[in-house]
Amino acid sequence: MKRIFKSFIVVAATVILAACASAPANPFAGMWELSINTPVGAMGATLDVSADMMGTMSSAELGATELQGITVTENAVSFNVVVDAQGQTLALSFAGTIEGDSLTGTFDSDFGAIPVTGTRM
């Protein structure tokens, strides 16, 4: 009986480890340096995204703010962020694609689409 139980534990552990090893990595996780082409000129920002889908966006102009609703499906990524732009609160929705260490997409805003490019740091 002990032998069967030990065999069961070994098989279960092997299956669990194999499932964890085959889980795809989050292609959005990491640090990203962004260039945001705003209506008033280019602005730099940094994204810091963890593998558990938590992240922040920070820039000298806007400070730091938390990313919300991060979703990654294959190489497509989206998230929302609320920023304070010189006393005006802006809700931005990002949609883009990841190709290796490059990120391209747009922030959807009340002012229209704002193009974004990024490089993994």
KEFI-352635 format. One line per 3 residues: their letters; for each residue x, y, z of N, C-alpha, C. Coordinates in nm, 4 decimals, always signed. Layout:
<sites>
A) X/Y/Z/X/Y/Z/X/Y/Z | ...
</sites>
This chain:
<sites>
MKR) +0.0826/-0.1187/+0.0000/+0.0000/+0.0000/+0.0000/+0.0878/+0.1261/+0.0000 | +0.1938/+0.1273/+0.0836/+0.2835/+0.2417/+0.0880/+0.3511/+0.2611/-0.0471 | +0.3837/+0.1522/-0.1114/+0.4518/+0.1590/-0.2399/+0.3607/+0.2218/-0.3461
IFK) +0.2340/+0.1864/-0.3471/+0.1383/+0.2437/-0.4420/+0.1211/+0.3932/-0.4148 | +0.1122/+0.4290/-0.2869/+0.0960/+0.5694/-0.2501/+0.2177/+0.6519/-0.2935 | +0.3378/+0.5995/-0.2705/+0.4596/+0.6688/-0.3112/+0.4649/+0.6837/-0.4634
SFI) +0.4258/+0.5810/-0.5357/+0.4241/+0.5878/-0.6823/+0.3253/+0.6931/-0.7298 | +0.2096/+0.6985/-0.6639/+0.1091/+0.7985/-0.6980/+0.1637/+0.9399/-0.6769 | +0.2315/+0.9633/-0.5657/+0.2885/+1.0946/-0.5352/+0.3923/+1.1323/-0.6410
VVA) +0.4784/+1.0387/-0.6801/+0.5812/+1.0665/-0.7800/+0.5173/+1.1016/-0.9145 | +0.4166/+1.0270/-0.9561/+0.3491/+1.0537/-1.0831/+0.2791/+1.1890/-1.0786 | +0.2092/+1.2184/-0.9687/+0.1384/+1.3466/-0.9560/+0.2372/+1.4635/-0.9598
ATV) +0.3480/+1.4511/-0.8910/+0.4481/+1.5578/-0.8906/+0.5055/+1.5781/-1.0302 | +0.5301/+1.4698/-1.1015/+0.5833/+1.4787/-1.2373/+0.4852/+1.5494/-1.3299 | +0.3580/+1.5159/-1.3195/+0.2554/+1.5801/-1.4026/+0.2469/+1.7291/-1.3715
ILA) +0.2498/+1.7655/-1.2452/+0.2420/+1.9065/-1.2065/+0.3632/+1.9831/-1.2568 | +0.4812/+1.9286/-1.2408/+0.6024/+1.9948/-1.2889/+0.6025/+2.0092/-1.4410 | +0.5556/+1.9078/-1.5110/+0.5486/+1.9150/-1.6573/+0.4503/+2.0222/-1.7014
ACA) +0.3386/+2.0341/-1.6329/+0.2400/+2.1372/-1.6672/+0.2969/+2.2767/-1.6443 | +0.3693/+2.2949/-1.5356/+0.4305/+2.4248/-1.5072/+0.5383/+2.4583/-1.6092 | +0.6160/+2.3612/-1.6476/+0.7251/+2.3836/-1.7422/+0.6725/+2.4172/-1.8811
SAP) +0.5550/+2.3643/-1.9168/+0.5042/+2.3882/-2.0511/+0.4154/+2.5119/-2.0597 | +0.3884/+2.5785/-1.9480/+0.3077/+2.7004/-1.9511/+0.3849/+2.8092/-2.0256 | +0.3185/+2.8761/-2.1213/+0.3898/+2.9781/-2.1976/+0.4260/+3.0981/-2.1111
ANP) +0.5420/+3.1544/-2.1397/+0.5865/+3.2729/-2.0662/+0.5039/+3.3933/-2.1118 | +0.4851/+3.4887/-2.0238/+0.4143/+3.6105/-2.0578/+0.5071/+3.6986/-2.1420 | +0.4778/+3.7190/-2.2711/+0.5691/+3.7962/-2.3556/+0.5728/+3.9447/-2.3207
FAG) +0.4799/+3.9920/-2.2377/+0.4733/+4.1329/-2.2005/+0.5535/+4.1631/-2.0743 | +0.5894/+4.0594/-1.9999/+0.6619/+4.0794/-1.8740/+0.7991/+4.1396/-1.9010 | +0.8366/+4.2352/-1.8171/+0.9678/+4.2981/-1.8277/+0.9569/+4.4493/-1.8230
MWE) +1.0691/+4.5131/-1.8502/+1.0763/+4.6594/-1.8548/+1.0745/+4.7035/-2.0009 | +0.9926/+4.8031/-2.0303/+0.9786/+4.8545/-2.1652/+1.0052/+5.0052/-2.1657 | +1.0830/+5.0513/-2.2615/+1.1036/+5.1941/-2.2817/+1.0121/+5.2360/-2.3969
LSI) +0.9207/+5.3308/-2.3689/+0.8213/+5.3717/-2.4671/+0.8508/+5.5092/-2.5247 | +0.8053/+5.5287/-2.6476/+0.7978/+5.6598/-2.7101/+0.6513/+5.6799/-2.7472 | +0.5895/+5.7821/-2.6863/+0.4474/+5.8101/-2.7059/+0.4370/+5.9385/-2.7863
NTP) +0.3757/+5.9307/-2.9053/+0.3655/+6.0458/-2.9948/+0.2385/+6.1238/-2.9652 | +0.2425/+6.2075/-2.8615/+0.1259/+6.2844/-2.8182/+0.1005/+6.4005/-2.9155 | -0.0186/+6.4606/-2.9080/-0.0479/+6.5765/-2.9935/+0.0467/+6.6955/-2.9702
VGA) +0.1123/+6.6993/-2.8543/+0.2045/+6.8099/-2.8248/+0.3513/+6.7687/-2.8374 | +0.3774/+6.6521/-2.8945/+0.5149/+6.6070/-2.9144/+0.5410/+6.4717/-2.8513 | +0.6575/+6.4172/-2.8819/+0.6965/+6.2851/-2.8307/+0.7242/+6.2916/-2.6813
MGA) +0.6817/+6.1880/-2.6110/+0.7041/+6.1769/-2.4669/+0.7571/+6.0367/-2.4380 | +0.8550/+6.0282/-2.3518/+0.9080/+5.8992/-2.3114/+0.8379/+5.8490/-2.1872 | +0.8309/+5.7175/-2.1737/+0.7733/+5.6542/-2.0548/+0.8352/+5.5165/-2.0397
TLD) +0.8194/+5.4609/-1.9219/+0.8684/+5.3266/-1.8923/+0.7545/+5.2418/-1.8403 | +0.7440/+5.1198/-1.8911/+0.6506/+5.0212/-1.8378/+0.7304/+4.9182/-1.7612 | +0.6801/+4.8797/-1.6452/+0.7394/+4.7722/-1.5654/+0.6283/+4.6715/-1.5405
VSA) +0.6360/+4.5556/-1.6075/+0.5297/+4.4563/-1.6027/+0.5842/+4.3252/-1.5476 | +0.5175/+4.2720/-1.4439/+0.5591/+4.1447/-1.3857/+0.4855/+4.0288/-1.4536 | +0.5378/+3.9087/-1.4356/+0.4784/+3.7903/-1.4969/+0.3369/+3.7636/-1.4466
DMM) +0.3010/+3.8171/-1.3285/+0.1660/+3.7949/-1.2748/+0.0660/+3.9015/-1.3214 | +0.1010/+3.9729/-1.4307/+0.0115/+4.0694/-1.4952/-0.0169/+4.1931/-1.4104 | +0.0804/+4.2358/-1.3339/+0.0731/+4.3613/-1.2596/+0.1786/+4.4523/-1.3193
GTM) +0.1518/+4.5844/-1.3210/+0.2518/+4.6716/-1.3784/+0.2264/+4.8181/-1.3510 | +0.3269/+4.8973/-1.3849/+0.3185/+5.0426/-1.3711/+0.3732/+5.1089/-1.4962 | +0.3232/+5.2282/-1.5219/+0.3777/+5.3134/-1.6261/+0.4279/+5.4389/-1.5574
SSA) +0.5482/+5.4842/-1.5936/+0.6012/+5.6049/-1.5317/+0.6708/+5.6905/-1.6360 | +0.6632/+5.8209/-1.6111/+0.7335/+5.9174/-1.6960/+0.7622/+6.0413/-1.6134 | +0.8576/+6.1202/-1.6590/+0.8918/+6.2440/-1.5890/+0.7735/+6.3402/-1.5893
ELG) +0.6981/+6.3423/-1.6988/+0.5856/+6.4342/-1.7123/+0.4622/+6.3914/-1.6321 | +0.4359/+6.2600/-1.6246/+0.3110/+6.2118/-1.5660/+0.3268/+6.1407/-1.4323 | +0.4478/+6.1160/-1.3890/+0.4693/+6.0401/-1.2664/+0.4462/+5.8923/-1.2916
ATE) +0.4103/+5.8185/-1.1862/+0.3885/+5.6733/-1.1970/+0.2417/+5.6420/-1.1707 | +0.1897/+5.5471/-1.2465/+0.0515/+5.5039/-1.2298/+0.0401/+5.3553/-1.2607 | -0.0555/+5.2919/-1.1979/-0.0741/+5.1474/-1.2097/-0.1472/+5.1113/-1.3386
LQG) -0.0999/+5.0040/-1.4048/-0.1698/+4.9504/-1.5212/-0.2880/+4.8681/-1.4715 | -0.3987/+4.8761/-1.5428/-0.5192/+4.8034/-1.5032/-0.5666/+4.7155/-1.6190 | -0.6219/+4.6004/-1.5866/-0.6829/+4.5138/-1.6865/-0.5880/+4.4636/-1.7932
ITV) -0.4663/+4.4297/-1.7557/-0.3691/+4.3800/-1.8539/-0.4177/+4.2466/-1.9093 | -0.4231/+4.2355/-2.0417/-0.4518/+4.1077/-2.1066/-0.3478/+4.0827/-2.2146 | -0.3065/+3.9582/-2.2243/-0.2113/+3.9163/-2.3267/-0.2668/+3.7902/-2.3908
TEN) -0.2868/+3.7960/-2.5225/-0.3324/+3.6803/-2.5985/-0.2351/+3.6627/-2.7144 | -0.1556/+3.5565/-2.7050/-0.0457/+3.5339/-2.7994/+0.0431/+3.6573/-2.7999 | +0.0502/+3.7335/-2.9114/+0.1366/+3.8515/-2.9118/+0.0574/+3.9829/-2.9021
AVS) -0.0731/+3.9748/-2.8775/-0.1556/+4.0948/-2.8608/-0.1640/+4.1306/-2.7126 | -0.1530/+4.2604/-2.6825/-0.1562/+4.3061/-2.5447/-0.2495/+4.4267/-2.5347 | -0.3186/+4.4358/-2.4216/-0.4005/+4.5543/-2.3950/-0.4001/+4.5821/-2.2453
FNV) -0.4210/+4.7081/-2.2117/-0.4333/+4.7496/-2.0723/-0.4940/+4.8885/-2.0685 | -0.5341/+4.9299/-1.9503/-0.5876/+5.0637/-1.9271/-0.4999/+5.1329/-1.8244 | -0.4969/+5.2655/-1.8341/-0.4201/+5.3447/-1.7387/-0.4882/+5.4815/-1.7272
VVD) -0.4874/+5.5356/-1.6067/-0.5409/+5.6694/-1.5817/-0.4229/+5.7574/-1.5422 | -0.4056/+5.8679/-1.6149/-0.2926/+5.9568/-1.5892/-0.3426/+6.0976/-1.5578 | -0.2604/+6.1713/-1.4849/-0.2871/+6.3113/-1.4543/-0.1957/+6.3947/-1.5425
AQG) -0.2546/+6.4585/-1.6447/-0.1785/+6.5399/-1.7380/-0.2044/+6.6871/-1.7084 | -0.1151/+6.7461/-1.6301/-0.1238/+6.8880/-1.5935/-0.2598/+6.9222/-1.5323 | -0.3034/+6.8378/-1.4389/-0.4286/+6.8611/-1.3685/-0.5516/+6.8038/-1.4353
QTL) -0.5367/+6.7480/-1.5536/-0.6492/+6.6864/-1.6241/-0.6339/+6.5342/-1.6187 | -0.7359/+6.4654/-1.5702/-0.7331/+6.3192/-1.5629/-0.7702/+6.2609/-1.6987 | -0.6819/+6.1751/-1.7506/-0.7047/+6.1101/-1.8792/-0.7086/+5.9588/-1.8610
ALS) -0.8145/+5.8977/-1.9116/-0.8243/+5.7515/-1.9143/-0.7781/+5.7053/-2.0517 | -0.6755/+5.6219/-2.0547/-0.6181/+5.5734/-2.1794/-0.6315/+5.4217/-2.1873 | -0.6661/+5.3733/-2.3058/-0.6736/+5.2290/-2.3316/-0.5697/+5.1947/-2.4371
FAG) -0.4789/+5.1040/-2.4023/-0.3735/+5.0642/-2.4952/-0.4099/+4.9328/-2.5620 | -0.3819/+4.9233/-2.6914/-0.3926/+4.7978/-2.7662/-0.2728/+4.7915/-2.8597 | -0.2023/+4.6790/-2.8563/-0.0844/+4.6674/-2.9408/-0.0379/+4.5249/-2.9578
TIE) +0.0770/+4.5123/-3.0208/+0.1357/+4.3805/-3.0458/+0.2821/+4.3795/-3.0044 | +0.3244/+4.2605/-2.9649/+0.4625/+4.2366/-2.9241/+0.5270/+4.1484/-3.0297 | +0.6416/+4.1919/-3.0801/+0.7215/+4.1120/-3.1728/+0.8610/+4.1038/-3.1142
GDS) +0.8907/+3.9955/-3.0429/+1.0210/+3.9822/-2.9779/+1.0370/+4.0868/-2.8698 | +1.1319/+4.1783/-2.8882/+1.1569/+4.2837/-2.7908/+1.1029/+4.4190/-2.8359 | +1.0087/+4.4173/-2.9306/+0.9465/+4.5409/-2.9791/+0.7975/+4.5405/-2.9495
LTG) +0.7465/+4.6591/-2.9189/+0.6054/+4.6783/-2.8880/+0.5547/+4.7930/-2.9752 | +0.4434/+4.7729/-3.0437/+0.3797/+4.8805/-3.1197/+0.2312/+4.8793/-3.0899 | +0.1711/+4.9971/-3.0890/+0.0282/+5.0046/-3.0646/-0.0167/+5.1481/-3.0505
TFD) -0.1352/+5.1647/-2.9935/-0.1905/+5.2982/-2.9737/-0.2628/+5.3063/-2.8404 | -0.2587/+5.4254/-2.7830/-0.3463/+5.4593/-2.6720/-0.4708/+5.5212/-2.7332 | -0.5869/+5.4717/-2.6971/-0.7122/+5.5334/-2.7382/-0.7471/+5.6357/-2.6309
SDF) -0.7727/+5.7597/-2.6732/-0.8018/+5.8666/-2.5783/-0.9165/+5.9522/-2.6306 | -0.9591/+6.0478/-2.5498/-1.0621/+6.1430/-2.5925/-1.0137/+6.2288/-2.7093 | -0.8826/+6.2326/-2.7307/-0.8234/+6.3135/-2.8371/-0.7918/+6.2299/-2.9607
GAI) -0.8333/+6.1052/-2.9622/-0.8042/+6.0165/-3.0738/-0.6930/+5.9191/-3.0392 | -0.6472/+5.8483/-3.1409/-0.5429/+5.7471/-3.1230/-0.4066/+5.8135/-3.1075 | -0.3298/+5.7651/-3.0108/-0.1947/+5.8163/-2.9851/-0.0971/+5.7010/-3.0107
PVT) -0.0140/+5.7108/-3.1163/+0.0792/+5.6023/-3.1491/+0.1871/+5.5823/-3.0417 | +0.2205/+5.4558/-3.0198/+0.3203/+5.4179/-2.9196/+0.4137/+5.3139/-2.9808 | +0.5430/+5.3298/-2.9565/+0.6408/+5.2267/-2.9881/+0.7212/+5.2005/-2.8627
GTR) +0.7721/+5.0795/-2.8500/+0.8497/+5.0456/-2.7325/+0.9538/+4.9395/-2.7591 | +1.0546/+4.9386/-2.6717/+1.1623/+4.8417/-2.6795/+1.1849/+4.7839/-2.5398 | +1.1986/+4.6512/-2.5328/+1.2282/+4.5874/-2.4046/+1.3674/+4.6289/-2.3589
M) +1.3796/+4.6664/-2.2332/+1.5075/+4.7119/-2.1783/+1.5879/+4.5937/-2.1261
</sites>
